[in-house]
Each structure stands twice: as structure tokens, then as C-alpha cells.
Amino acid sequence: MSSQSNNTQHNPALRLQQLSSHIAKKADKPSFFGQVPGAPADVIFALISSYKADSHAQKVDLGVGAYRTDEGKPWVLPVVKKADHIMMDDDALDHEYLPILGLEPFRKASVKLILGANSKAIAEGRAGAAQCISGTGAVYAGAHFLSKHYPIKGAACYISKPTWANHRAIFEGVDMQVLEYPYWDPATKGLDLKGMLRTMQSAPNGSIFVIHPCAHNPTGVDPTNDQWRQIADVMESKGHFPFFDCAYQGFASGSLDKDAYSVRYFVDRGFEMFIAQSFSKNFGLYSERAGNLTIVARSVEVKNRIESQIAKAQRAVISNPPAYGSRIVSVVLNNETLYGEWEQNLSTMANRIIGMRKILFDELIRLGTPGTWNHIVDQIGMFSFTGLTTSQVKVLKEKYHVYLTDNGRISMAGLNSKNVKYFAQAVDFVVRNH
């Protein structure tokens, strides 16, 4: 052994110096990923972080899309607690893998929930399903399938303007062209039906349209039954494919059937379609990621082939879905007593939000806030598109510590009896002064 090696072995300081030099040389080498740009932070989650970091006593969070009680706290639905206890006492439950397409009782109950117990598509065996990672995963599963198997190559996907931000990200992520159709009319603060129908009429035959069946996110504006008829007329004449994204069934109006009207009407009209379903809002299972993709096909054979391709794709991405959230939903949907209790829980959430709309509207009228505010009570669901400008939103954040998205969308669930008047006063100030 050389004297240099011997000195190194018995001299820790020299060994550390040599190791540091070796590491430094490695650090000088370029990274494989040195050219990767940093991605911008998600707008909603960045807003949540800003709210949490704010120490102001009267801060208000109107950004997060999650239900809150009048005390501003998350609510675990009582029926969910009951389902939890039923599951804990079930010695037959285990932690084995679910099938690739998910828990069968959950899938069947999800299809029945959105299409209705008397659905012709169910009776004829043309309705299929795939359990997915909440509504986001269901939209992705459907989008991925369409990108691979939609018969019209290069068909564009149309999303409403505005819409949930993830719609664009998901469809562009599977290399589909994404275009927009008019939806929000800033003049009336309602639906731009003429613009919507005009775009559907001018779009190439067989285009894909992503549609919110109820509680449109972010505007809270839904078509009337007659307007749904007009929309279906144009889509049928043009051979368009409807892709419904249903995140709020039962949560919007408090009625599961009323909130599913548009989907069931399109099924009755004979459309093939996909319906992404989320149980985050209407079960309060935000972190459990329980969702479903319902498939309505022309025949049993076509439905089976679609399911097989989605199963193949799902195997490569998540292998198989998680069990806990879907089991809770399945226990409730397949138990008549618990189902009735769930409907009561839904009514509690929907009615509290409807009540907050009325209180906010009344307070703005009492203050004499310039402008018209009927849209606050005309809109439905968790969100309201207030019509506030980006500059007004900036003042709300900086002066009043009220957190909402830059486009003026607020989560009605963030309002309660303790902060609604404060928020109304803040809105009154920014409207008058900015």
C-alpha cells in the first residue's frame, strides 16, 4: 500500500477533502433536466396558500371549491360516518386489489344515479362504467379514449368559455385540439345561448363538446329545460358527441333528479355520450378521489369494447382504482335508508348555499351597491361569477383580505353568517371606487 493511500485512510480530514472535491466535479456536469422550465403554480392552490399565510382576523376564503359549515369548518356528512361504521364492522372486507374497472356495486349504482333507475340505456345493457380517480380521472379516462379511438381524426374538443381550468389541461394533455364555445354573457351575467348555439352550428360535424349538466363551474349559470332542448337539437343535427362533466349532482339544487335532467334528456334523445361523475362534493369525499365514467353506447357490444379499451389504458396508468371512497359511496347508494339520509344531507348543503346567496343579495341591495345583482340568486351551485373585475379583486385581497380568483368567481360555501356582511361591504367599496 502506498504511503499516500495509508495517509488518506488514517486522516479523516484528508478523506473528507477528497470526497468534497469528487462531489464538486460531479456537480459541474450538466443535468439531464437542466433545460426543463419551471411550471407556474396552480391558481387555486396558490390562492389557498396565500389565505393560510394571512394573519388578518377578518380574512375570508372564497376560493376553495369545498363545502363549509356556517362556522367555516369542513363537514363530514353524517351518512358518511354511518357508512364508515358499517364498513368497520364488516369482517368480509379486505385490502385486496379491486378489478381494473373498479368496484362493481359502485359502478352500477353510479350509472343508475346519473341515468335514473328507469333508464332505457340501462335496461338495454348499453350503459357501462369505469371507476376513476374522482371526476378529474373520469374526464381524463374519457379524453384519453377519445384521443385514441374517436373515429373523426383531428376532431376538436370544445369547452365552455369560461370553464374549469383542468378541462383544457386534460384534453391538451392527450394531444387534442381544444376550442371554446361562448357561455357567459357579461352584459346579462347569464347564459350566452345564441353564441353557444352559433358555435355548435358552425363547428365541424362530429365535434366533441364538454358540457356541465348542472352548477356550471365557474359561472353558476345553467340552461333552462327549454334551452337544453335547443342545445340538443343543434348537437343532434350536427352529429356532435356530448361529454358531460357532472361534479355537483344533488349539490346544486338539492334534488338528484333535477340536477341530472340534461343528461337523461340527451339519453332519451338517443345520444351516445360520456359522463364524468365526481363524489367529492356531494359526499364530501374530496381526498378519497371517488369518481366514475359512465358510458352510454349504441349497443351492448360497443359498450363492452369501450370498457375493454378503458380498462387497458387504466391498467397502464393506475393499475386499478382505490377502494375506500368507492366503498363508502356504494354502501350509501345501495342502502335505501342511507340513501334517504344522504338526500337529506345534500339538502342541508344546497339550502345553506342558497340561503347565503339570498343574504348576500339582500345586503348588496340594502347598501345600494351600484349595478344589478340578481345574478347572485339566479345562479346555482357552489360558485358564483360575481362580475367583479381583476382590479377590483386585487383591492379585495389587499385591503379586505378576501381571497377569490382573479376572474371574480367566489365559492358561496366560503360565506357564512359571520362574514357575509363584511364581504358585501367590501364589494360595495370596490364597485364604488374602482
Sequence and secondary structure as in RCSB ss.txt:
>XXXX:A:sequence
MSSQSNNTQHNPALRLQQLSSHIAKKADKPSFFGQVPGAPADVIFALISSYKADSHAQKVDLGVGAYRTDEGKPW
VLPVVKKADHIMMDDDALDHEYLPILGLEPFRKASVKLILGANSKAIAEGRAGAAQCISGTGAVYAGAHFLSKHY
PIKGAACYISKPTWANHRAIFEGVDMQVLEYPYWDPATKGLDLKGMLRTMQSAPNGSIFVIHPCAHNPTGVDPTN
DQWRQIADVMESKGHFPFFDCAYQGFASGSLDKDAYSVRYFVDRGFEMFIAQSFSKNFGLYSERAGNLTIVARSV
EVKNRIESQIAKAQRAVISNPPAYGSRIVSVVLNNETLYGEWEQNLSTMANRIIGMRKILFDELIRLGTPGTWNH
IVDQIGMFSFTGLTTSQVKVLKEKYHVYLTDNGRISMAGLNSKNVKYFAQAVDFVVRNH
>XXXX:A:secstr
  HHHHHHHT HHHHHHHHHHHHHHHHTS  TTTT       HHHHHHHHHHH   TT EE    S   TTS   
  HHHHHHHHHHHT TT       TT  HHHHHHHHHHHH TT HHHHTT EEEEEEEHHHHHHHHHHHHHHHH 
SSTT  EEEEES  HHHHHHHHHTT  EEEEE EETTTTEE HHHHHHHHHHS TT EEEE SSS TTT     H
HHHHHHHHHHHHHT EEEEEES TTTSSS HHHHTHHHHHHHHTT  EEEEEE HHHH  TTTTEEEEEEE SSH
HHHHHHHHHHHHHHHHHTSS  SHHHHHHHHHHT HHHHHHHHHHHHHHHHHHHHHHHHHHHHHHHHT SS  HH
HHHS SSEEE    HHHHHHHHHHH EE  TT EEEGGG  TTTHHHHHHHHHHHHHH 
